[in-house]
Amino acid sequence: MSYLEFRSISKVFPGVRALSDISFKVETGRVHGLLGENGAGKSTLMKILGGEYIPEEGELIVGGEVRRFQRSRDAIDAGIAIIHQELQYVPELTVMENLLLGRLPSKFGFVQKRQAIAWTRTQLQKIGVDIDPLAKLRDLSIGQRQMVEICKAILRDAKVIALDEPTSSLSHRESEILFRLVRELKAQGKVMIYISHRLEEVFTLCDSATIFRDGRKVADYPSLTGITRDELVNRMVGREISDIFGYQPRELGETRLEVRGMHGRKIAGPASFSVRRGEIVGFFGLVGAGRSELMQLVYGADKRMAGEVRIDGKPLPGQGIRDAIRSGLVFCPEDRKEHGIIGCRSVSENINISCRRHYRQAHFFVNDKAEAETADGYIKLLRIKTPNRQQKIRFLSGGNQQKAILSRWLAEQDLRVLIIDEPTRGIDVGAKNEIYAVLYELAAKGVAIVMVSSELPEVLGVADRVVVMCQGRITGELQRGQANEQDVLSLALPVSDAPQLQAA
């Protein structure tokens, strides 16, 4: 019996029709997959379900009643919990305060802190999450913040739970906990919507699926039995993608980036590595291995205790971000919302913010025409889905925000080294293919690329060489022809904690 139904839902934003005539049902005690490229409309539909947006047309049926939510509180009161890809939390508050926001136990107007801490610790232990209730969200990893959001939805005892790219930042162990929780919630009769670009998860966890493309429903699968991965990909992107990685071998030149004895407060010991011209070096490790922290030291985003960075044999003139950028070394961060985009600014401004210095006229005025041409060129090149370059970047999907950040560094006139952290986190299969193609093109031009990724198939499929980290140290490296999953994982962990997926 269907508990949740979307009937002819349509949503329009200035200059773009985000959703057109969307209709499908989700039954009680089933996990329903929602698939499609970035910008296809999946997150927009979830924001309608969560009361953040009001549709221009159509009806939302919850538990047999027509509902029209005017705000998020209405959806929460109706038993709906949405875990968005771009997490919704208060970074300055603790885990306890985020979980009990608006519901902190009190007596005579005073918060009963001990009771709140004990309750939070008990609930986290029940779920299997080991996080200090008094830790501030800002001090947690992205994966830990994601688990707090998931816990928040479960602890509300919601009837309808929607998960938007829930494993995009989770470690193997955290993913395993999530899969167990999804199965338990399904067994309790919850209504589950699961959005993911990781098709192996969809086949494992989902009973049924709906596919979106360009804001329209293009396919409904009441059952995924007998459906192939290639069929889903073809319906999602409208074209065949036989080899998503599309690796392109190339000639490698002399050493372009050399890191010597790099050490910082979040790194266990000095780390050294090098990257040649035209080479893509993949850094792999489980969450907490220190990959992102090492790259922040190299880029100058964190203070070094020791170490040196050389580009084309010459040391960087300083240790700051500005010195790195002016020397041709740029960095695409893992957390695009917090460290990558400027949400209140346009797509054009986000693309041009670094290279703007090249367009200044008489040291004061910006060449608006040059900036417009740059923005339009990269919007077209990377197929950034936006109604125009003046659209506020916060209104773009996560994948299109990622493309805009990449465009920012492609626009640099003397790009020599690109460090890109989790380049395809939360990005659909078609966009992944496009981003890989851009990386290969840059490498072919002699750019040295460091690609940090927690997706092992991505590292093995794209990189010329794999460097593995564990507990803040580099534990080994393997050439492309030598690298395989077993050897890489043995360097990443003494014992693999990869989640064992079982059919739902």
C-alpha positions in Angstrom: 0.0 0.0 0.0 1.4 3.4 -1.0 1.9 5.9 1.9 3.6 8.6 -0.1 2.5 9.9 -3.5 3.6 12.7 -5.8 0.9 13.8 -8.2 1.9 16.0 -11.2 4.4 18.0 -9.2 5.9 21.0 -11.1 8.3 23.6 -9.9 9.6 26.7 -11.7 12.5 29.0 -10.7 13.4 32.2 -12.6 14.7 31.2 -16.0 14.4 27.4 -15.5 11.6 24.8 -15.0 13.1 22.5 -12.4 10.3 19.9 -12.3 7.6 19.0 -14.8 4.6 16.8 -14.1 6.4 14.4 -11.6 4.2 11.5 -10.5 5.1 8.3 -8.6 4.3 6.4 -5.4 6.3 4.9 -2.5 4.9 2.0 -0.5 5.2 1.4 3.2 8.1 -0.8 4.2 10.0 -0.3 0.9 13.1 1.6 -0.1 12.6 3.6 -3.3 15.6 4.7 -5.3 15.5 8.2 -6.9 18.1 8.4 -9.7 19.3 11.0 -12.3 22.1 13.3 -13.2 23.0 16.4 -11.2 20.4 19.1 -11.8 17.8 16.5 -12.9 15.5 17.7 -10.1 15.9 15.1 -7.4 16.9 17.5 -4.6 14.3 20.0 -5.6 11.6 17.4 -5.2 13.0 16.5 -1.7 12.9 20.2 -0.7 9.2 20.2 -1.7 8.7 17.1 0.4 10.5 18.8 3.2 8.5 22.0 3.1 11.4 24.2 1.8 9.8 24.8 -1.6 6.1 25.1 -2.6 5.2 23.6 -6.0 3.4 25.6 -8.6 1.4 22.6 -9.6 0.5 19.2 -8.3 -0.3 17.5 -5.0 1.6 15.7 -2.3 -0.3 12.8 -0.6 1.0 11.6 2.8 -0.8 8.9 4.6 -3.9 9.3 2.3 -4.2 13.1 3.0 -3.4 15.9 0.5 -0.7 18.0 2.2 0.7 21.4 1.2 3.6 22.3 3.4 4.3 26.0 3.9 7.5 25.5 5.9 9.9 22.9 7.1 8.2 22.7 10.5 5.0 21.5 8.7 6.8 18.6 7.1 8.6 17.6 10.4 5.2 17.6 12.2 3.8 15.3 9.5 6.5 12.8 10.2 8.9 13.5 7.4 12.7 13.7 7.7 15.0 14.8 4.9 18.8 14.3 5.1 20.1 16.6 2.4 23.3 16.2 0.5 24.4 19.6 1.6 24.1 19.0 5.4 21.8 21.2 7.6 23.5 21.7 10.9 24.7 24.4 13.4 28.5 24.1 13.4 29.0 26.1 16.6 26.7 23.8 18.6 27.6 20.4 20.0 26.4 17.0 18.7 23.9 16.9 21.6 22.5 20.3 20.9 22.2 19.6 17.2 20.3 16.3 17.9 18.0 17.9 20.5 17.6 21.3 18.8 14.3 22.7 20.0 13.8 19.7 22.3 16.4 20.1 25.0 15.1 18.8 28.4 14.6 21.5 30.9 13.2 22.1 34.4 12.2 25.5 35.8 13.6 27.1 32.6 17.1 25.5 33.0 18.5 22.9 30.6 19.1 19.6 32.2 22.5 19.1 30.7 23.4 15.8 32.3 20.2 14.2 31.3 20.6 15.5 27.7 24.2 14.2 27.5 23.2 10.7 28.9 20.3 10.4 26.6 22.3 11.5 23.5 25.2 9.0 24.4 22.7 6.2 24.8 20.9 6.9 21.5 24.2 7.1 19.6 25.4 3.8 21.1 22.1 2.1 20.1 22.6 3.2 16.6 26.3 2.2 16.6 27.9 5.6 16.2 30.9 6.5 18.4 30.9 10.3 18.6 31.3 12.5 21.7 28.0 14.2 22.5 29.9 17.3 23.6 32.0 17.6 20.4 31.2 20.7 18.3 30.0 19.9 14.8 32.7 22.2 13.3 35.4 20.0 14.8 34.0 16.7 13.3 34.8 15.3 9.9 32.3 15.5 7.1 31.5 11.9 7.5 30.8 12.3 11.2 28.6 15.3 10.6 26.7 13.2 8.0 26.1 10.5 10.7 24.8 13.1 13.1 22.2 14.2 10.5 21.2 10.6 9.9 20.9 10.0 13.7 18.7 13.2 13.9 16.2 11.8 11.4 16.1 8.4 13.1 15.6 9.8 16.6 12.7 11.9 15.4 10.8 8.6 14.7 9.8 9.9 11.3 7.5 7.8 9.1 9.0 9.1 5.9 12.8 9.3 5.6 14.6 10.6 2.5 18.4 10.2 2.2 20.1 12.3 -0.4 23.6 10.9 -1.2 24.0 9.6 2.4 27.3 7.7 1.8 29.1 10.4 -0.2 31.3 11.3 2.8 31.1 8.2 5.0 33.9 5.8 5.8 33.4 2.0 5.1 32.4 1.4 8.7 30.0 4.3 8.8 28.5 3.1 5.5 28.0 -0.3 7.0 26.1 1.2 9.9 23.9 3.2 7.5 23.0 0.1 5.5 22.1 -1.8 8.6 19.9 1.2 9.8 18.1 1.4 6.4 17.2 -2.3 6.6 16.0 -1.9 10.2 13.9 1.1 9.3 12.4 -0.8 6.3 11.5 -3.7 8.6 9.8 -1.2 10.9 7.5 -0.2 8.0 9.1 3.2 7.3 8.8 4.8 3.9 12.3 5.3 2.5 13.6 7.4 -0.4 17.2 6.7 -1.3 19.1 9.1 -3.7 22.5 7.9 -4.8 24.8 7.9 -7.8 26.4 4.7 -6.4 24.4 2.2 -8.4 25.8 -0.8 -6.4 24.0 0.7 -3.3 20.8 1.2 -5.3 20.7 -2.5 -6.4 21.6 -3.7 -2.9 19.2 -1.5 -0.8 16.3 -0.4 -3.1 13.2 -2.4 -4.0 12.0 0.0 -6.7 13.2 3.2 -8.5 12.3 6.3 -10.4 14.6 8.0 -12.9 14.6 11.8 -13.6 16.2 13.6 -16.5 16.1 17.4 -17.0 13.3 17.7 -14.4 11.0 15.0 -15.9 10.3 11.4 -15.0 11.8 9.2 -17.7 11.4 5.7 -16.1 9.6 3.9 -13.3 10.8 0.5 -12.0 8.3 -1.2 -9.6 11.1 -3.8 -9.2 14.8 -3.8 -9.9 15.0 -7.5 -10.4 16.6 -8.3 -13.8 17.5 -4.6 -14.4 21.1 -4.0 -15.4 23.4 -1.2 -14.4 23.9 -0.2 -18.1 20.1 0.2 -18.5 19.9 2.5 -15.6 22.9 4.6 -16.7 21.4 4.9 -20.2 18.1 6.1 -18.9 19.8 8.6 -16.6 22.1 10.2 -19.0 20.4 9.5 -22.4 23.6 8.0 -23.9 25.8 5.0 -23.6 28.8 5.1 -21.2 30.5 1.8 -21.5 33.7 2.8 -19.6 33.0 5.5 -17.1 36.7 6.2 -16.4 37.9 6.4 -20.0 41.5 6.3 -19.0 43.9 7.9 -21.5 47.6 7.0 -21.3 50.0 9.8 -22.0 53.7 10.6 -21.9 55.0 11.8 -18.5 57.6 14.5 -18.2 60.0 15.7 -15.5 59.0 16.1 -11.9 56.7 19.1 -11.6 55.5 19.0 -8.0 57.9 17.9 -5.2 56.8 17.7 -1.5 59.6 17.2 1.0 59.2 16.3 4.7 55.7 17.9 5.0 54.6 17.8 8.6 51.7 19.5 10.5 49.6 19.1 13.6 47.1 16.7 11.9 49.8 14.5 10.3 51.5 11.7 12.2 54.9 12.2 10.6 56.8 13.9 7.8 55.4 13.0 4.3 57.2 13.2 1.0 55.9 12.6 -2.6 56.3 13.9 -6.1 54.2 14.2 -9.2 55.5 14.4 -12.8 54.3 16.6 -15.6 51.2 15.0 -17.1 50.8 12.5 -14.3 47.7 11.9 -12.2 48.5 10.6 -8.7 45.6 9.2 -6.7 45.7 9.5 -2.9 43.7 6.8 -1.3 42.9 6.1 2.4 40.0 5.6 4.7 38.3 8.5 6.5 40.8 9.9 9.0 43.9 8.7 7.1 45.2 12.3 6.7 44.9 12.7 3.0 43.0 16.0 3.0 45.0 17.3 5.9 48.3 16.7 4.0 46.9 18.5 0.9 45.9 21.5 3.0 49.5 21.7 4.3 50.8 21.5 0.7 48.4 24.3 -0.4 49.1 26.5 2.6 45.6 26.3 4.0 47.0 24.9 7.3 50.2 25.9 9.1 53.2 23.7 8.5 55.5 22.4 11.3 58.1 21.4 8.7 58.4 20.7 5.0 59.0 22.3 1.6 57.0 22.5 -1.6 58.8 22.8 -5.0 57.3 23.4 -8.4 59.5 22.8 -11.4 62.5 22.6 -9.1 61.9 25.9 -7.4 60.6 26.3 -3.8 57.4 28.2 -3.3 58.2 31.8 -2.3 56.0 31.5 0.9 53.7 29.2 2.8 50.4 30.9 2.1 47.5 30.2 -0.3 48.2 33.3 -2.4 51.8 32.1 -2.9 50.6 28.7 -4.1 48.0 30.2 -6.5 50.5 32.7 -8.0 53.0 29.8 -8.5 50.4 27.8 -10.4 49.3 25.4 -7.6 45.5 25.3 -6.9 43.2 23.3 -4.7 39.6 22.1 -5.1 38.4 21.2 -1.5 36.3 18.3 -0.4 33.7 20.4 1.3 32.5 22.6 -1.5 29.7 24.3 0.5 32.0 25.4 3.4 35.3 25.9 1.7 34.7 26.1 -2.1 31.8 28.3 -3.2 30.6 31.7 -2.1 26.9 30.9 -2.0 25.6 34.5 -2.1 27.5 35.3 -5.3 26.8 34.4 -8.9 28.1 31.5 -10.9 30.2 34.0 -12.9 31.8 35.5 -9.8 32.6 32.1 -8.4 34.4 31.1 -11.6 36.3 34.4 -12.0 37.1 35.1 -8.3 40.8 34.0 -8.7 41.6 34.9 -12.3 40.0 38.3 -11.9 43.4 39.7 -11.2 44.3 39.0 -14.8 41.4 41.1 -16.1 41.9 44.3 -14.1 42.3 47.4 -16.1 44.6 50.2 -14.9 44.8 48.2 -11.6 41.3 49.3 -10.5 38.6 48.3 -13.0 37.5 44.8 -13.9 37.0 43.8 -17.5 33.4 42.7 -17.4 33.4 41.5 -21.0 36.4 39.2 -20.4 34.8 37.8 -17.2 31.5 37.1 -19.0 33.3 35.3 -21.8 35.3 33.2 -19.3 32.2 32.2 -17.4 30.2 31.4 -20.5 33.0 29.4 -21.9 33.4 27.2 -18.9 29.6 26.8 -18.4 29.5 25.5 -21.9 32.7 23.4 -21.6 31.7 21.6 -18.4 28.0 21.6 -19.1 27.1 23.5 -16.0 23.4 23.5 -15.6 22.4 27.0 -14.8 19.8 29.4 -16.4 22.6 32.0 -16.9 25.9 33.0 -15.4 24.2 35.5 -13.1 22.4 32.8 -11.2 23.4 32.6 -7.5 25.6 29.5 -7.2 23.7 28.3 -4.1 20.7 27.4 -6.3 22.8 25.0 -8.4 23.0 21.3 -7.6 26.0 20.0 -5.8 27.6 18.5 -8.9 27.2 21.8 -10.8 28.7 23.7 -7.9 31.7 21.3 -8.2 32.0 22.0 -11.9 32.0 25.8 -11.2 34.9 25.4 -8.6 36.8 23.3 -11.2 36.2 26.0 -13.8 37.7 28.6 -11.4 41.0 26.9 -11.5 40.9 26.0 -15.2 40.6 29.7 -15.8 44.0 30.3 -14.2 46.5 31.4 -16.9 49.5 29.4 -15.6 48.0 26.3 -14.1 50.8 23.8 -13.2 49.5 21.7 -10.3 45.9 20.8 -9.5 45.0 19.2 -6.2 41.4 18.0 -6.3 39.9 16.4 -3.2 36.9 14.0 -3.7 36.3 15.4 -7.3 33.1 13.4 -7.8 31.5 13.3 -4.4 27.8 13.3 -4.9 28.1 13.6 -8.7 26.2 11.5 -11.2 27.8 9.0 -13.6 27.6 11.3 -16.7 29.2 14.3 -14.9 31.9 12.0 -13.5 32.8 10.9 -17.1 33.0 14.6 -18.1 35.2 15.6 -15.1 37.6 12.7 -15.8 37.9 13.8 -19.4 38.8 17.3 -18.2 41.5 15.9 -15.9 43.0 13.8 -18.7 43.0 16.9 -21.0 44.8 18.9 -18.3 47.3 16.1 -17.8 48.0 15.9 -21.5 48.9 19.6 -21.4 51.5 18.9 -18.7 49.6 19.8 -15.5 50.5 17.6 -12.5 47.4 16.4 -10.8 46.9 15.0 -7.3 43.5 13.4 -6.9 42.3 12.5 -3.4 39.4 10.0 -3.4 37.8 7.6 -1.0 36.3 5.6 -3.9 38.8 2.9 -4.7 37.5 2.1 -8.2 37.9 5.7 -9.1 41.5 5.8 -7.9 42.3 2.6 -9.8 40.4 3.7 -12.9 41.9 7.2 -13.3 45.3 7.4 -11.6 48.7 6.7 -13.2 50.0 6.0 -9.7 48.4 5.3 -6.3 49.7 6.6 -3.0 48.1 5.1 0.1 47.8 6.7 3.5 46.9 5.3 6.9 46.7 7.0 10.3 48.4 10.2 9.1 51.3 8.5 7.2 52.1 7.4 3.7 52.2 3.6 3.8 53.1 2.9 0.2 52.6 3.5 -3.5 51.8 1.4 -6.5 52.1 2.0 -10.2 48.9 1.7 -12.3 49.8 -1.7 -13.7 50.6 -3.1 -10.2 47.7 -1.6 -8.3 44.7 -3.8 -7.4 42.0 -3.5 -4.7 43.5 -6.1 -2.4 47.0 -4.6 -2.3 45.7 -1.0 -1.9 43.4 -2.0 0.9 46.1 -3.9 2.7 48.2 -0.6 2.7 45.2 1.4 3.9 44.3 -0.8 6.8 45.7 -3.9 8.5 42.2 -5.5 8.2 39.7 -4.2 5.7 36.5 -2.8 7.2 34.7 -2.6 3.9 30.9 -2.9 4.3 29.5 -6.2 3.3 26.5 -5.4 1.2 23.7 -7.9 1.3 20.5 -8.0 -0.8 17.6 -6.2 0.7 
